[in-house]
Amino acid sequence: MLLIDEQDSPVPFQEDWFRFRSHEEFEANCDLKVDLYDYLGHMKLVNEQPLTDCPILNGVDIAKKRHLRVHVQTRGGPLMKLYIWDKAAADFCLKYKSYGRTPSAILVTTLNPKRIGG
């Protein structure tokens, strides 16, 4: 998972590094037993808090609930809910808080550990 501050990103992202897919392609493959596509979108809400309000993430609350929810939207696509669980939720919270300002985009990638010997 990668959080991106689009305006002052220290890492330049070239468009040909990723293949952006439509929501329809993503949805068509979500119930298959294969790796899902990488997903890049704009975060709209984090735990029901709009990004314009500089959301405050409570690590204790996230640890208690064991998850957090991010509303993500691709360009021109529908709003999707991304649930982040357990350690990934705690890692997201730490990464999110480490930025000086609110990141606005997220890259979510999936990896099947069996493909890399896990």
N, CA, C and O atoms as a DFTB+ gen file, in Angstrom:
472 C
 N C O
     1  1       0.852      -1.158       0.000
     2  2       0.000       0.000       0.000
     3  2       0.898       1.221       0.000
     4  3       1.880       1.267       0.741
     5  1       0.585       2.186      -0.800
     6  2       1.387       3.384      -0.934
     7  2       0.470       4.592      -0.867
     8  3      -0.495       4.688      -1.625
     9  1       0.769       5.508       0.036
    10  2       0.022       6.760       0.121
    11  2       0.794       7.808      -0.650
    12  3       2.023       7.843      -0.585
    13  1       0.106       8.648      -1.368
    14  2       0.766       9.607      -2.237
    15  2       0.222      11.005      -1.999
    16  3      -0.990      11.217      -2.009
    17  1       1.121      11.956      -1.785
    18  2       0.766      13.369      -1.818
    19  2       1.053      13.796      -3.251
    20  3       2.207      14.017      -3.619
    21  1       0.016      13.911      -4.049
    22  2       0.200      14.115      -5.483
    23  2       0.953      15.388      -5.836
    24  3       1.633      15.429      -6.861
    25  1       0.852      16.410      -5.029
    26  2       1.423      17.688      -5.407
    27  2       2.921      17.758      -5.176
    28  3       3.627      18.386      -5.964
    29  1       3.427      17.139      -4.126
    30  2       4.854      17.183      -3.839
    31  2       5.399      15.781      -3.640
    32  3       6.106      15.527      -2.664
    33  1       5.089      14.884      -4.532
    34  2       5.530      13.507      -4.395
    35  2       7.037      13.419      -4.594
    36  3       7.556      13.891      -5.605
    37  1       7.757      12.810      -3.624
    38  2       9.194      12.647      -3.790
    39  2       9.535      11.576      -4.825
    40  3      10.672      11.504      -5.292
    41  1       8.563      10.752      -5.180
    42  2       8.776       9.695      -6.157
    43  2       7.978      10.025      -7.408
    44  3       6.749      10.076      -7.356
    45  1       8.657      10.250      -8.537
    46  2       7.899      10.512      -9.761
    47  2       7.280       9.213     -10.281
    48  3       7.968       8.199     -10.400
    49  1       6.010       9.245     -10.583
    50  2       5.325       8.077     -11.108
    51  2       5.064       8.286     -12.590
    52  3       4.370       9.220     -12.989
    53  1       5.630       7.404     -13.392
    54  2       5.372       7.468     -14.821
    55  2       4.149       6.619     -15.122
    56  3       3.983       5.531     -14.571
    57  1       3.310       7.116     -15.985
    58  2       2.038       6.451     -16.241
    59  2       2.219       5.043     -16.791
    60  3       1.380       4.175     -16.547
    61  1       3.308       4.799     -17.535
    62  2       3.492       3.467     -18.102
    63  2       3.970       2.434     -17.074
    64  3       4.104       1.260     -17.417
    65  1       4.228       2.838     -15.833
    66  2       4.590       1.891     -14.779
    67  2       3.382       1.084     -14.330
    68  3       3.533      -0.022     -13.809
    69  1       2.224       1.607     -14.518
    70  2       1.010       0.960     -14.043
    71  2       0.046       0.784     -15.200
    72  3       0.054       1.559     -16.156
    73  1      -0.766      -0.222     -15.105
    74  2      -1.875      -0.340     -16.040
    75  2      -3.118      -0.042     -15.237
    76  3      -3.519      -0.829     -14.380
    77  1      -3.718       1.077     -15.508
    78  2      -4.922       1.460     -14.783
    79  2      -6.107       0.725     -15.387
    80  3      -6.265       0.673     -16.607
    81  1      -6.916       0.171     -14.542
    82  2      -8.045      -0.617     -14.999
    83  2      -9.346       0.051     -14.571
    84  3      -9.397       0.790     -13.588
    85  1     -10.367      -0.223     -15.317
    86  2     -11.676       0.339     -14.992
    87  2     -12.285      -0.428     -13.821
    88  3     -11.861      -1.537     -13.495
    89  1     -13.278       0.183     -13.205
    90  2     -13.985      -0.481     -12.112
    91  2     -14.634      -1.768     -12.603
    92  3     -14.697      -2.750     -11.864
    93  1     -15.112      -1.772     -13.827
    94  2     -15.768      -2.956     -14.372
    95  2     -14.797      -4.133     -14.447
    96  3     -15.168      -5.262     -14.124
    97  1     -13.542      -3.877     -14.876
    98  2     -12.538      -4.943     -14.924
    99  2     -12.230      -5.455     -13.518
   100  3     -12.114      -6.660     -13.296
   101  1     -12.099      -4.529     -12.581
   102  2     -11.810      -4.894     -11.194
   103  2     -12.938      -5.749     -10.628
   104  3     -12.696      -6.794     -10.024
   105  1     -14.161      -5.297     -10.830
   106  2     -15.326      -5.995     -10.290
   107  2     -15.496      -7.382     -10.917
   108  3     -15.882      -8.329     -10.232
   109  1     -15.209      -7.503     -12.210
   110  2     -15.367      -8.786     -12.896
   111  2     -14.419      -9.853     -12.356
   112  3     -14.725     -11.043     -12.440
   113  1     -13.286      -9.453     -11.809
   114  2     -12.298     -10.416     -11.333
   115  2     -12.256     -10.568      -9.823
   116  3     -11.451     -11.350      -9.318
   117  1     -13.086      -9.855      -9.087
   118  2     -12.965      -9.857      -7.629
   119  2     -13.349     -11.182      -6.986
   120  3     -12.878     -11.465      -5.885
   121  1     -14.172     -12.000      -7.610
   122  2     -14.573     -13.271      -7.014
   123  2     -13.799     -14.468      -7.561
   124  3     -14.065     -15.607      -7.179
   125  1     -12.856     -14.217      -8.443
   126  2     -12.040     -15.300      -8.978
   127  2     -10.900     -15.593      -8.016
   128  3     -10.532     -14.739      -7.210
   129  1     -10.352     -16.765      -8.092
   130  2      -9.257     -17.139      -7.189
   131  2      -7.911     -16.825      -7.838
   132  3      -7.060     -17.700      -7.995
   133  1      -7.744     -15.583      -8.204
   134  2      -6.494     -15.104      -8.804
   135  2      -6.125     -13.794      -8.118
   136  3      -6.919     -13.227      -7.367
   137  1      -4.912     -13.323      -8.386
   138  2      -4.505     -12.033      -7.841
   139  2      -5.401     -10.943      -8.399
   140  3      -5.764     -10.966      -9.575
   141  1      -5.752      -9.995      -7.555
   142  2      -6.514      -8.841      -8.023
   143  2      -5.566      -7.821      -8.627
   144  3      -4.356      -7.876      -8.407
   145  1      -6.108      -6.917      -9.369
   146  2      -5.317      -5.873     -10.003
   147  2      -4.863      -4.839      -8.988
   148  3      -5.467      -4.668      -7.929
   149  1      -3.777      -4.149      -9.343
   150  2      -3.398      -2.968      -8.576
   151  2      -4.506      -1.940      -8.743
   152  3      -5.193      -1.916      -9.764
   153  1      -4.675      -1.101      -7.747
   154  2      -5.776      -0.147      -7.750
   155  2      -5.261       1.195      -7.278
   156  3      -4.702       1.295      -6.186
   157  1      -5.437       2.210      -8.068
   158  2      -5.015       3.558      -7.715
   159  2      -6.244       4.442      -7.689
   160  3      -7.027       4.455      -8.638
   161  1      -6.414       5.182      -6.603
   162  2      -7.574       6.052      -6.521
   163  2      -7.380       7.179      -5.537
   164  3      -6.424       7.194      -4.761
   165  1      -8.292       8.114      -5.579
   166  2      -8.283       9.252      -4.656
   167  2      -9.046       8.871      -3.399
   168  3     -10.170       8.375      -3.464
   169  1      -8.419       9.110      -2.261
   170  2      -9.103       8.853      -0.995
   171  2     -10.096       9.984      -0.756
   172  3      -9.748      11.160      -0.867
   173  1     -11.318       9.626      -0.431
   174  2     -12.361      10.615      -0.162
   175  2     -12.658      10.711       1.331
   176  3     -12.810      11.810       1.865
   177  1     -12.741       9.570       2.004
   178  2     -12.997       9.512       3.444
   179  2     -12.044       8.495       4.068
   180  3     -11.718       7.479       3.453
   181  1     -11.607       8.773       5.283
   182  2     -10.845       7.808       6.069
   183  2     -11.572       7.677       7.402
   184  3     -11.673       8.640       8.163
   185  1     -12.073       6.482       7.676
   186  2     -12.896       6.247       8.870
   187  2     -14.002       7.291       9.006
   188  3     -14.195       7.890      10.064
   189  1     -14.718       7.489       7.904
   190  2     -15.872       8.397       7.838
   191  2     -15.516       9.873       7.995
   192  3     -16.414      10.697       8.171
   193  1     -14.245      10.226       7.937
   194  2     -13.819      11.621       8.052
   195  2     -13.343      12.109       6.682
   196  3     -12.485      11.471       6.072
   197  1     -13.879      13.217       6.192
   198  2     -13.427      13.737       4.898
   199  2     -11.980      14.224       4.977
   200  3     -11.543      14.735       6.008
   201  1     -11.248      14.060       3.882
   202  2      -9.851      14.489       3.853
   203  2      -9.708      15.989       4.034
   204  3      -8.675      16.458       4.513
   205  1     -10.725      16.745       3.659
   206  2     -10.658      18.201       3.816
   207  2     -10.591      18.614       5.275
   208  3     -10.167      19.725       5.592
   209  1     -11.013      17.711       6.172
   210  2     -10.970      18.006       7.610
   211  2      -9.688      17.518       8.272
   212  3      -9.596      17.503       9.499
   213  1      -8.679      17.112       7.462
   214  2      -7.429      16.552       8.002
   215  2      -7.739      15.496       9.057
   216  3      -7.538      15.741      10.247
   217  1      -8.223      14.334       8.646
   218  2      -8.667      13.310       9.591
   219  2      -7.616      12.956      10.639
   220  3      -6.421      12.884      10.353
   221  1      -8.089      12.743      11.836
   222  2      -7.230      12.313      12.933
   223  2      -7.495      10.828      13.145
   224  3      -8.610      10.429      13.482
   225  1      -6.466      10.016      12.945
   226  2      -6.616       8.585      13.127
   227  2      -6.176       8.208      14.532
   228  3      -5.066       8.530      14.957
   229  1      -7.044       7.534      15.237
   230  2      -6.774       7.098      16.599
   231  2      -6.263       5.662      16.554
   232  3      -7.033       4.729      16.326
   233  1      -4.953       5.488      16.775
   234  2      -4.346       4.167      16.714
   235  2      -4.938       3.186      17.705
   236  3      -5.062       2.000      17.402
   237  1      -5.305       3.665      18.886
   238  2      -5.900       2.796      19.907
   239  2      -7.264       2.299      19.438
   240  3      -7.583       1.120      19.585
   241  1      -8.066       3.197      18.876
   242  2      -9.391       2.828      18.376
   243  2      -9.271       1.842      17.215
   244  3     -10.034       0.880      17.129
   245  1      -8.314       2.084      16.328
   246  2      -8.112       1.189      15.187
   247  2      -7.666      -0.190      15.675
   248  3      -8.130      -1.207      15.159
   249  1      -6.766      -0.232      16.668
   250  2      -6.314      -1.517      17.220
   251  2      -7.478      -2.268      17.870
   252  3      -7.559      -3.493      17.775
   253  1      -8.372      -1.539      18.524
   254  2      -9.525      -2.163      19.186
   255  2     -10.505      -2.732      18.162
   256  3     -10.993      -3.852      18.313
   257  1     -10.787      -1.953      17.123
   258  2     -11.723      -2.405      16.088
   259  2     -11.071      -3.372      15.104
   260  3     -11.761      -4.127      14.418
   261  1      -9.739      -3.348      15.038
   262  2      -8.930      -4.191      14.159
   263  2      -9.077      -3.867      12.680
   264  3      -8.634      -4.647      11.837
   265  1      -9.683      -2.745      12.347
   266  2      -9.761      -2.361      10.937
   267  2     -10.025      -0.863      10.815
   268  3     -10.387      -0.193      11.782
   269  1      -9.835      -0.370       9.618
   270  2     -10.284       0.973       9.278
   271  2     -10.836       0.916       7.867
   272  3     -10.595      -0.041       7.132
   273  1     -11.572       1.940       7.500
   274  2     -12.240       1.966       6.197
   275  2     -11.837       3.229       5.452
   276  3     -11.854       4.332       5.998
   277  1     -11.476       3.036       4.194
   278  2     -11.099       4.153       3.336
   279  2     -12.025       4.134       2.127
   280  3     -12.167       3.101       1.472
   281  1     -12.651       5.259       1.826
   282  2     -13.465       5.387       0.618
   283  2     -12.545       5.904      -0.486
   284  3     -11.926       6.959      -0.351
   285  1     -12.467       5.148      -1.574
   286  2     -11.541       5.447      -2.660
   287  2     -12.326       5.563      -3.958
   288  3     -13.277       4.816      -4.189
   289  1     -11.918       6.509      -4.808
   290  2     -12.591       6.694      -6.090
   291  2     -11.562       6.825      -7.199
   292  3     -10.625       7.618      -7.098
   293  1     -11.741       6.038      -8.265
   294  2     -10.898       6.198      -9.443
   295  2     -11.452       7.344     -10.265
   296  3     -12.575       7.795     -10.040
   297  1     -10.670       7.807     -11.210
   298  2     -11.127       8.910     -12.048
   299  2     -12.370       8.482     -12.824
   300  3     -12.310       7.574     -13.653
   301  1     -13.468       9.124     -12.556
   302  2     -14.710       8.836     -13.256
   303  2     -15.403       7.554     -12.816
   304  3     -16.440       7.196     -13.375
   305  1     -14.854       6.854     -11.826
   306  2     -15.439       5.589     -11.387
   307  2     -16.272       5.759     -10.135
   308  3     -16.356       6.853      -9.578
   309  1     -16.887       4.673      -9.693
   310  2     -17.713       4.732      -8.486
   311  2     -16.848       4.806      -7.230
   312  3     -15.653       4.509      -7.261
   313  1     -17.463       5.200      -6.151
   314  2     -16.801       5.240      -4.852
   315  2     -16.796       3.823      -4.285
   316  3     -17.840       3.173      -4.222
   317  1     -15.615       3.342      -3.870
   318  2     -15.502       1.988      -3.332
   319  2     -14.979       2.055      -1.907
   320  3     -14.187       2.934      -1.567
   321  1     -15.425       1.128      -1.080
   322  2     -14.959       1.049       0.303
   323  2     -13.822       0.032       0.371
   324  3     -13.961      -1.111      -0.064
   325  1     -12.702       0.473       0.924
   326  2     -11.543      -0.384       1.111
   327  2     -11.395      -0.624       2.608
   328  3     -11.158       0.315       3.367
   329  1     -11.532      -1.860       3.031
   330  2     -11.347      -2.210       4.436
   331  2      -9.919      -2.692       4.618
   332  3      -9.446      -3.555       3.877
   333  1      -9.237      -2.135       5.602
   334  2      -7.858      -2.517       5.898
   335  2      -7.866      -3.131       7.293
   336  3      -8.341      -2.510       8.244
   337  1      -7.344      -4.347       7.418
   338  2      -7.473      -5.124       8.648
   339  2      -6.149      -5.326       9.373
   340  3      -5.079      -5.314       8.766
   341  1      -6.250      -5.515      10.693
   342  2      -5.178      -5.934      11.592
   343  2      -3.888      -5.135      11.415
   344  3      -3.904      -3.908      11.503
   345  1      -2.776      -5.821      11.168
   346  2      -1.482      -5.145      11.092
   347  2      -1.454      -4.140       9.946
   348  3      -0.842      -3.079      10.069
   349  1      -2.101      -4.460       8.849
   350  2      -2.138      -3.522       7.725
   351  2      -2.833      -2.223       8.134
   352  3      -2.437      -1.146       7.688
   353  1      -3.864      -2.312       8.978
   354  2      -4.555      -1.108       9.465
   355  2      -3.632      -0.288      10.352
   356  3      -3.584       0.937      10.241
   357  1      -2.899      -0.965      11.233
   358  2      -1.950      -0.254      12.105
   359  2      -0.839       0.387      11.278
   360  3      -0.442       1.523      11.540
   361  1      -0.336      -0.345      10.276
   362  2       0.710       0.200       9.401
   363  2       0.200       1.406       8.615
   364  3       0.911       2.399       8.461
   365  1      -1.041       1.315       8.118
   366  2      -1.643       2.432       7.396
   367  2      -1.709       3.658       8.302
   368  3      -1.363       4.765       7.890
   369  1      -2.153       3.448       9.532
   370  2      -2.293       4.540      10.497
   371  2      -0.944       5.222      10.735
   372  3      -0.860       6.450      10.714
   373  1       0.110       4.435      10.961
   374  2       1.446       5.002      11.181
   375  2       1.938       5.758       9.955
   376  3       2.465       6.864      10.071
   377  1       1.767       5.165       8.787
   378  2       2.211       5.807       7.543
   379  2       1.435       7.104       7.309
   380  3       2.012       8.126       6.938
   381  1       0.140       7.050       7.528
   382  2      -0.724       8.209       7.323
   383  2      -0.298       9.364       8.230
   384  3      -0.226      10.517       7.803
   385  1      -0.017       9.026       9.495
   386  2       0.376      10.059      10.460
   387  2       1.773      10.614      10.188
   388  3       2.089      11.722      10.621
   389  1       2.616       9.857       9.476
   390  2       3.995      10.281       9.250
   391  2       4.115      11.416       8.230
   392  3       5.150      12.080       8.166
   393  1       3.081      11.643       7.443
   394  2       3.112      12.712       6.450
   395  2       2.886      14.065       7.120
   396  3       2.152      14.169       8.103
   397  1       3.526      15.094       6.576
   398  2       3.330      16.434       7.110
   399  2       1.972      17.002       6.761
   400  3       1.450      17.870       7.461
   401  1       1.409      16.512       5.686
   402  2       0.065      16.943       5.280
   403  2      -0.729      15.727       4.823
   404  3      -0.184      14.629       4.717
   405  1      -1.980      15.916       4.561
   406  2      -2.871      14.806       4.255
   407  2      -2.611      14.257       2.854
   408  3      -2.748      14.988       1.873
   409  1      -2.231      12.963       2.743
   410  2      -2.086      12.365       1.414
   411  2      -3.457      12.241       0.765
   412  3      -4.467      12.083       1.452
   413  1      -3.487      12.313      -0.562
   414  2      -4.791      12.313      -1.224
   415  2      -5.031      11.103      -2.114
   416  3      -6.164      10.870      -2.535
   417  1      -3.997      10.329      -2.410
   418  2      -4.168       9.172      -3.288
   419  2      -3.577       7.941      -2.622
   420  3      -2.702       8.036      -1.760
   421  1      -4.071       6.797      -3.038
   422  2      -3.583       5.540      -2.473
   423  2      -3.414       4.539      -3.606
   424  3      -4.250       4.446      -4.505
   425  1      -2.322       3.797      -3.547
   426  2      -2.091       2.696      -4.475
   427  2      -2.190       1.421      -3.657
   428  3      -1.427       1.219      -2.713
   429  1      -3.116       0.575      -4.017
   430  2      -3.300      -0.694      -3.328
   431  2      -2.886      -1.779      -4.304
   432  3      -3.372      -1.841      -5.433
   433  1      -1.990      -2.624      -3.856
   434  2      -1.533      -3.704      -4.720
   435  2      -1.704      -5.026      -3.993
   436  3      -1.611      -5.079      -2.766
   437  1      -1.950      -6.076      -4.726
   438  2      -2.103      -7.388      -4.121
   439  2      -0.985      -8.284      -4.601
   440  3      -0.457      -8.115      -5.700
   441  1      -0.634      -9.235      -3.763
   442  2       0.427     -10.164      -4.103
   443  2       0.085     -11.502      -3.482
   444  3      -0.202     -11.584      -2.288
   445  1       0.114     -12.534      -4.275
   446  2      -0.139     -13.875      -3.780
   447  2       1.180     -14.428      -3.255
   448  3       2.092     -14.665      -4.047
   449  1       1.317     -14.646      -1.912
   450  2       2.588     -15.105      -1.359
   451  2       3.055     -16.436      -1.934
   452  3       4.255     -16.711      -1.932
   453  1       2.145     -17.268      -2.425
   454  2       2.539     -18.547      -3.017
   455  2       3.352     -18.341      -4.290
   456  3       4.136     -19.209      -4.675
   457  1       3.169     -17.207      -4.935
   458  2       3.920     -16.933      -6.162
   459  2       5.357     -16.525      -5.884
   460  3       6.202     -16.567      -6.778
   461  1       5.640     -16.126      -4.633
   462  2       7.008     -15.731      -4.300
   463  2       7.614     -16.671      -3.258
   464  3       8.588     -16.320      -2.593
   465  1       7.045     -17.845      -3.120
   466  2       7.606     -18.861      -2.244
   467  2       7.165     -18.803      -0.803
   468  3       7.788     -19.434       0.051
   469  1       6.082     -18.048      -0.492
   470  2       5.634     -17.920       0.898
   471  2       4.696     -18.992       1.331
   472  3       4.249     -18.994       2.478
